């Protein structure tokens, strides 16, 4: 609903209960820190977001095995904050840590791996390294095409992202090809007055 102060109030109440009831390295405490960090990120308070995400990461690194998906989530959350503040090298560092864990923990056709490739592709796109962006977006698309139904919105997003890279490269016919694929999916999946159309 966008009521961040209210969300923070309840997440902090919840966190105080966890602190009393659980050992200091319990994974639920890490999840609680992640929730608080996300609220701060959404509020644009990136230093506070990093503070809470890093607290979560410390717990996850101690409490979880090194290939646990929750650890990958912690790395990705920190990467997202760095992305939002425009520090793309730090973003890549954390996204790649996250991705390495997901590669070990998940089957090769898992949608979370596709999302991870997509995130890395997005950073390269933002950096203007379009060939690298395309490489990662195509890896994401390859998994999504196998793992998802042909009319899934995530597939439309993959097509859209690849279209955007081709547009940025000046290859407008290729961009149009991918934008049209994205549009066809969205046209079927969304109401006629939806802003995404």
CORDA-V31547 format. One record per residue. SS is DSSP state (A for helix, B for strand, O for the rest). Layout:
SS
SS
This chain:
O
O
O
A
A
A
A
A
A
A
A
A
A
A
A
A
A
A
A
A
A
O
O
O
O
O
A
A
A
A
A
A
A
A
A
A
A
A
A
A
A
A
A
O
O
A
A
A
A
A
A
A
A
A
A
A
A
A
A
A
A
A
A
O
O
O
O
O
A
A
A
A
A
A
A
A
A
A
A
A
A
A
A
A
O
O
O
A
A
A
A
A
A
A
A
A
A
A
A
A
A
A
A
A
A
O
O
O
O
O
A
A
A
A
A
A
A
A
A
A
A
A
A
A
A
A
A
O
O
A
A
A
A
A
A
A
A
A
A
A
A
A
A
A
A
A
A
O
O
O
O
O
A
A
A
A
A
A
A
A
A
A
A
A
A
A
A
A
A
O
O
A
A
A
A
A
A
A
A
A
A
A
A
A
A
A
A
A
A
O
O
O
O
O
O
O
O
